[in-house]
Amino acid sequence: MSDTQYPAGKGDSIVATESQRRKSSSSRRSFLVGLAATGAVAAFSKRTAALQGGPAASTKASRIDTHHHFTIPKLFELSTAKGVNQPTLKGWTPEKSIEEMDQGGVATSIISISDPGVWFGDNAAACKLARECNEYGAKVVKDYPGRFGQFAVLPLPDVDGSLKEVEYALDTLKMDGIGILSSYQGKYLGNPYFAPLMQELNRRKAVVFCHPFCAACDAEATLTDAQNRGVEFVFDTTRTILSLLSTGTVTQLPEIRFIWSHGGGTVPYITTRLAGAAQKLPNGLIAELQKFYYDTAQAFSPYTLPSFKKLVPVSHILFGTDYPLGGGSAAQVAKGLVDNGGFTESELQAINRDNTLELLPRLKA
């Protein structure tokens, strides 16, 4: 091969051989491939760290989602067989949740079991299933440090079994609180049937997250599943709050810290209708309602939020989404709070994060 001469400035010359050019080209290709590989590894490491809560996780993620669901395959199959239609829970994984959390600026989600719970007619089977769900959830919390907390599911209406599961969940698994449904077999939470459990939760000063159950669904055969969930769910939350008020349970057992889903059902909008429940409330109806905590899942619309905010102190509003059951993404809930709430920046910070940290101080670590 002959040398080739290229002109250069100021009368100088550059001489390059064909072999040198090939070597230079090969070096450039190797450099670019190496650079691309480095970038790919860095991107993978960043995603892995974000999923596991490591140092590369987004610094913008600060919200805590107190209303975030999970399931296990056995429970999903039993629920579906019972006629509960929750397709978005099928194949749930922590990674799916984390992807949604990262998109909505959520640092931590408190996972819980939704309706219909774990009881399908057999107490022993319900206790076993509750234990499986709680231990699986505890593993998720451990495997993804900082990204998840958990409200334990109980095998209600089995009260004795539930007392044992409370002890195991809070003392052994170190869970953040207890998750229960609004009613079981037509009995609401103020019913004396649940008194032993409520007394134990009060002794422990437990955080109790309540998700609605459609007690009237079987009787309302003319309504579709979607209609029942749209209407009867919020009514069931209202009914169980009313039962706790009218029986005086909230004043007899004042150490339980209740969190009500979906902005408290219809409670913030029918307070005058609840006046009859105040007879056993020394401090009156509103004072007791304002002691409760309420999440923002499906309570962030321009029609709902003004009344909700009027009743509930900002310090008792908790960010919640109802993911993946259709309550709106974290980004949608956050936008609704900004657009429709008229909250200050400090109030939004309290709702998004600080209020939950006060309620669940473990998360501060």
C-alpha positions as CSV (number, residue, x, y, z in Angstrom):
1,M,0.0,0.0,0.0
2,S,1.3,3.4,-0.8
3,D,1.3,6.3,1.6
4,T,-1.3,9.1,1.1
5,Q,-0.5,12.7,1.9
6,Y,-3.2,15.1,3.1
7,P,-2.5,18.9,3.1
8,A,-2.5,20.7,6.4
9,G,-2.4,24.3,7.4
10,K,0.6,26.5,7.4
11,G,2.5,24.4,4.9
12,D,2.7,21.4,7.2
13,S,1.6,17.9,6.1
14,I,0.0,14.8,7.6
15,V,1.0,11.4,6.4
16,A,-1.2,8.4,7.2
17,T,-1.0,4.8,6.0
18,E,-4.1,2.8,5.1
19,S,-3.3,0.4,8.0
20,Q,-3.1,3.3,10.4
21,R,-6.5,4.5,9.3
22,R,-8.0,1.1,9.8
23,K,-6.5,0.9,13.3
24,S,-7.8,4.4,14.1
25,S,-11.3,3.5,12.8
26,S,-11.2,0.3,14.8
27,S,-10.2,2.2,18.0
28,R,-13.0,4.6,17.5
29,R,-15.5,1.8,17.1
30,S,-14.2,0.1,20.3
31,F,-14.4,3.3,22.2
32,L,-18.0,4.0,21.1
33,V,-19.1,0.4,21.9
34,G,-17.4,0.7,25.3
35,L,-19.1,4.0,25.9
36,A,-22.5,2.6,25.0
37,A,-21.9,-0.4,27.2
38,T,-21.0,1.8,30.1
39,G,-24.1,3.8,29.6
40,A,-26.3,0.7,29.5
41,V,-24.7,-0.6,32.7
42,A,-25.2,2.8,34.3
43,A,-28.8,2.9,33.2
44,F,-29.4,-0.6,34.4
45,S,-27.7,0.1,37.8
46,K,-29.8,3.3,38.2
47,R,-33.0,1.4,37.5
48,T,-32.1,-1.4,39.8
49,A,-31.1,1.0,42.6
50,A,-34.4,2.9,42.1
51,L,-36.4,-0.3,42.4
52,Q,-34.6,-1.3,45.6
53,G,-34.5,2.2,47.1
54,G,-30.8,2.6,46.7
55,P,-28.8,5.9,46.3
56,A,-29.6,6.3,42.6
57,A,-33.4,6.4,43.3
58,S,-35.1,9.6,42.3
59,T,-34.6,12.4,44.8
60,K,-37.9,13.9,43.7
61,A,-39.9,11.0,45.0
62,S,-41.2,12.0,48.4
63,R,-44.9,11.1,48.6
64,I,-46.1,8.3,50.8
65,D,-49.1,6.4,49.4
66,T,-51.2,5.0,52.2
67,H,-53.7,3.3,50.0
68,H,-51.9,0.9,47.7
69,H,-53.0,-2.7,47.1
70,F,-51.3,-6.0,46.5
71,T,-52.3,-9.7,46.3
72,I,-51.0,-13.2,45.9
73,P,-52.1,-15.6,43.2
74,K,-54.1,-17.9,45.6
75,L,-56.1,-14.9,46.9
76,F,-56.7,-13.5,43.5
77,E,-58.1,-16.8,42.3
78,L,-60.4,-17.2,45.3
79,S,-61.6,-13.6,44.9
80,T,-62.3,-14.0,41.2
81,A,-64.2,-17.3,41.9
82,K,-66.3,-15.4,44.4
83,G,-67.3,-12.9,41.6
84,V,-65.0,-10.0,42.6
85,N,-63.8,-8.4,39.4
86,Q,-60.3,-6.9,39.9
87,P,-58.4,-7.6,36.7
88,T,-55.8,-4.9,37.4
89,L,-54.6,-6.9,40.5
90,K,-53.8,-10.0,38.4
91,G,-50.1,-10.7,38.2
92,W,-49.3,-8.0,40.7
93,T,-45.5,-7.6,41.4
94,P,-43.5,-5.1,43.4
95,E,-41.9,-3.9,40.2
96,K,-45.2,-2.9,38.7
97,S,-46.0,-0.9,41.8
98,I,-42.6,0.8,41.8
99,E,-42.8,1.8,38.2
100,E,-46.1,3.5,38.9
101,M,-44.7,5.0,42.1
102,D,-41.7,6.5,40.3
103,Q,-43.9,8.1,37.6
104,G,-45.9,9.8,40.3
105,G,-43.2,10.9,42.7
106,V,-44.1,8.3,45.4
107,A,-41.2,7.2,47.6
108,T,-43.0,4.7,49.7
109,S,-46.3,2.8,49.5
110,I,-48.1,1.1,52.3
111,I,-49.5,-2.1,50.8
112,S,-52.7,-3.7,51.9
113,I,-55.2,-6.4,50.9
114,S,-58.4,-5.1,49.3
115,D,-61.9,-6.6,49.5
116,P,-63.1,-9.3,49.8
117,G,-60.4,-10.0,52.4
118,V,-59.2,-13.6,53.0
119,W,-62.2,-15.3,54.6
120,F,-64.2,-17.5,52.3
121,G,-66.2,-19.5,54.8
122,D,-63.6,-21.5,56.6
123,N,-61.8,-20.0,59.7
124,A,-58.7,-22.2,59.5
125,A,-58.2,-21.6,55.8
126,A,-58.6,-17.8,56.4
127,C,-56.0,-17.8,59.1
128,K,-53.6,-19.7,56.8
129,L,-54.2,-17.3,53.9
130,A,-53.8,-14.2,56.1
131,R,-50.5,-15.5,57.3
132,E,-49.3,-16.2,53.7
133,C,-50.3,-12.7,52.6
134,N,-48.7,-11.0,55.6
135,E,-45.4,-13.0,55.2
136,Y,-45.3,-12.3,51.5
137,G,-45.9,-8.6,52.1
138,A,-43.2,-8.6,54.8
139,K,-40.7,-10.0,52.3
140,V,-41.6,-7.3,49.8
141,V,-40.9,-4.7,52.5
142,K,-37.6,-6.3,53.3
143,D,-36.5,-6.8,49.7
144,Y,-37.2,-3.2,48.7
145,P,-36.0,-1.2,51.6
146,G,-37.7,2.2,51.9
147,R,-40.1,1.6,49.1
148,F,-42.9,-0.3,51.0
149,G,-44.7,-0.6,54.3
150,Q,-47.6,-2.8,55.1
151,F,-51.0,-3.0,56.8
152,A,-51.6,-6.6,57.9
153,V,-54.7,-8.4,56.7
154,L,-56.7,-10.3,59.4
155,P,-58.9,-13.5,59.0
156,L,-62.0,-11.7,60.1
157,P,-64.8,-12.5,60.9
158,D,-62.8,-15.0,63.0
159,V,-62.0,-12.8,66.0
160,D,-59.8,-15.3,67.9
161,G,-57.8,-16.0,64.8
162,S,-57.5,-12.2,64.2
163,L,-56.1,-11.6,67.7
164,K,-53.4,-14.1,67.0
165,E,-52.6,-12.5,63.7
166,V,-52.4,-9.0,65.2
167,E,-49.8,-10.3,67.6
168,Y,-47.8,-12.0,64.9
169,A,-48.1,-9.1,62.4
170,L,-47.1,-6.3,64.8
171,D,-44.7,-8.1,67.2
172,T,-42.9,-10.5,64.8
173,L,-43.3,-9.0,61.3
174,K,-43.2,-5.4,62.7
175,M,-45.9,-4.2,60.3
176,D,-47.0,-0.6,60.2
177,G,-50.6,-1.3,61.2
178,I,-53.7,-3.4,60.6
179,G,-55.9,-3.4,57.5
180,I,-59.6,-4.3,57.9
181,L,-62.8,-4.1,55.9
182,S,-65.7,-2.0,56.7
183,S,-68.0,-4.9,57.5
184,Y,-68.0,-8.7,57.8
185,Q,-71.2,-10.8,57.3
186,G,-73.3,-7.7,57.7
187,K,-71.6,-6.6,61.0
188,Y,-70.0,-3.2,61.1
189,L,-67.0,-2.3,63.2
190,G,-69.0,-0.9,66.2
191,N,-70.8,-4.2,66.6
192,P,-70.0,-5.8,70.0
193,Y,-69.0,-8.9,68.2
194,F,-65.7,-7.1,67.3
195,A,-65.2,-5.7,70.8
196,P,-62.3,-8.1,71.9
197,L,-60.4,-7.1,68.7
198,M,-61.0,-3.4,69.0
199,Q,-59.9,-3.5,72.7
200,E,-56.6,-5.1,71.7
201,L,-56.1,-2.6,68.9
202,N,-56.8,0.2,71.3
203,R,-54.3,-1.2,73.9
204,R,-51.7,-1.3,71.2
205,K,-52.6,2.2,69.9
206,A,-52.7,0.6,66.5
207,V,-53.0,2.4,63.2
208,V,-56.1,0.8,61.5
209,F,-56.6,1.3,57.8
210,C,-60.2,0.5,56.8
211,H,-61.1,-0.4,53.2
212,P,-64.8,-0.7,52.2
213,F,-66.6,-4.0,51.6
214,C,-69.8,-4.2,49.7
215,A,-72.1,-5.6,52.3
216,A,-75.3,-4.9,50.3
217,C,-74.0,-6.3,47.0
218,D,-75.6,-9.7,47.3
219,A,-78.9,-8.1,48.1
220,E,-78.6,-5.6,45.3
221,A,-78.8,-8.1,42.5
222,T,-80.2,-5.6,40.0
223,L,-77.0,-3.6,40.1
224,T,-73.8,-4.5,38.3
225,D,-70.5,-5.1,40.0
226,A,-69.3,-1.7,38.8
227,Q,-72.4,0.1,40.1
228,N,-72.1,-1.6,43.5
229,R,-68.5,-0.6,43.8
230,G,-69.4,2.9,42.7
231,V,-72.1,3.4,45.2
232,E,-72.2,0.8,47.9
233,F,-68.5,1.0,48.7
234,V,-68.7,4.6,49.8
235,F,-71.9,3.9,51.7
236,D,-70.4,0.9,53.5
237,T,-67.5,3.1,54.8
238,T,-70.2,5.6,56.0
239,R,-72.1,2.9,57.7
240,T,-69.1,1.5,59.6
241,I,-68.1,5.0,60.8
242,L,-71.7,5.6,61.9
243,S,-71.6,2.3,63.9
244,L,-68.4,3.4,65.7
245,L,-70.0,6.8,66.5
246,S,-73.4,5.6,67.6
247,T,-72.1,2.9,69.9
248,G,-69.6,5.3,71.5
249,T,-66.8,3.0,70.5
250,V,-64.7,6.0,69.4
251,T,-64.7,7.5,72.8
252,Q,-64.5,4.2,74.7
253,L,-61.4,3.2,72.7
254,P,-59.8,6.5,71.8
255,E,-56.3,5.2,71.1
256,I,-57.1,3.4,67.8
257,R,-56.0,5.6,64.9
258,F,-58.4,5.0,62.1
259,I,-57.6,5.8,58.4
260,W,-60.8,5.9,56.3
261,S,-60.5,5.1,52.6
262,H,-61.8,7.3,49.8
263,G,-62.2,10.5,51.8
264,G,-64.4,8.8,54.4
265,G,-67.1,7.6,52.0
266,T,-70.0,10.0,52.2
267,V,-69.3,11.2,55.7
268,P,-67.9,14.7,54.9
269,Y,-71.0,15.5,52.8
270,I,-73.8,14.3,55.1
271,T,-72.6,15.5,58.6
272,T,-76.1,17.0,59.4
273,R,-77.6,13.5,58.8
274,L,-75.2,12.0,61.3
275,A,-76.4,14.2,64.2
276,G,-78.3,11.4,65.8
277,A,-75.0,9.5,66.3
278,A,-73.7,12.3,68.6
279,Q,-75.8,11.2,71.7
280,K,-72.9,9.1,73.1
281,L,-70.2,11.6,72.1
282,P,-69.4,14.0,74.9
283,N,-67.4,16.3,72.6
284,G,-70.0,16.2,69.8
285,L,-70.0,14.7,66.3
286,I,-67.5,17.0,64.5
287,A,-64.8,16.7,67.1
288,E,-64.8,12.9,66.8
289,L,-64.9,13.0,63.0
290,Q,-61.9,15.3,63.0
291,K,-59.9,12.8,65.0
292,F,-60.0,10.3,62.2
293,Y,-57.5,10.2,59.3
294,Y,-58.7,10.1,55.7
295,D,-56.9,9.3,52.5
296,T,-57.3,11.1,49.2
297,A,-58.1,8.1,46.9
298,Q,-61.0,9.1,44.7
299,A,-61.5,12.2,46.9
300,F,-59.6,14.7,44.8
301,S,-62.1,15.9,42.3
302,P,-63.3,19.6,42.1
303,Y,-66.7,18.4,43.4
304,T,-65.5,16.3,46.3
305,L,-62.4,18.0,47.7
306,P,-63.9,21.3,48.9
307,S,-66.3,19.6,51.3
308,F,-63.7,17.1,52.3
309,K,-61.3,19.9,53.1
310,K,-63.9,21.8,55.0
311,L,-64.4,19.0,57.5
312,V,-61.0,17.3,57.7
313,P,-58.0,19.1,59.2
314,V,-55.1,19.2,56.8
315,S,-53.0,17.4,59.4
316,H,-55.4,14.4,59.1
317,I,-55.4,14.1,55.3
318,L,-53.1,11.4,53.9
319,F,-52.0,10.9,50.3
320,G,-53.6,7.7,48.8
321,T,-54.2,6.4,45.3
322,D,-56.0,3.0,45.5
323,Y,-53.5,1.6,43.0
324,P,-54.0,-0.6,41.0
325,L,-57.8,-0.6,41.4
326,G,-58.7,2.5,39.4
327,G,-58.6,5.3,41.9
328,G,-56.3,7.3,39.7
329,S,-52.6,7.3,39.3
330,A,-50.3,9.0,41.8
331,A,-49.7,11.8,39.3
332,Q,-53.5,12.3,38.8
333,V,-54.1,12.4,42.6
334,A,-51.3,14.9,43.1
335,K,-52.6,17.1,40.3
336,G,-56.1,17.0,41.7
337,L,-54.9,18.1,45.1
338,V,-53.0,21.1,43.5
339,D,-55.8,22.1,41.1
340,N,-58.8,21.6,43.4
341,G,-57.7,21.9,46.9
342,G,-56.3,25.4,47.3
343,F,-53.6,24.0,49.6
344,T,-50.5,25.9,50.3
345,E,-47.1,24.4,49.6
346,S,-46.6,23.5,53.3
347,E,-50.0,21.9,53.4
348,L,-49.3,19.8,50.3
349,Q,-46.0,18.7,51.9
350,A,-48.0,17.6,55.0
351,I,-50.6,15.7,52.9
352,N,-48.0,14.1,50.6
353,R,-45.6,13.0,53.3
354,D,-45.3,14.6,56.7
355,N,-48.7,13.6,58.1
356,T,-48.0,9.9,57.4
357,L,-44.6,10.2,59.0
358,E,-46.2,11.5,62.2
359,L,-48.6,8.5,62.1
360,L,-46.0,5.9,61.1
361,P,-42.7,7.2,62.5
362,R,-40.9,4.0,61.4
363,L,-40.8,5.4,57.9
364,K,-38.7,8.4,59.0
365,A,-35.7,6.0,59.1
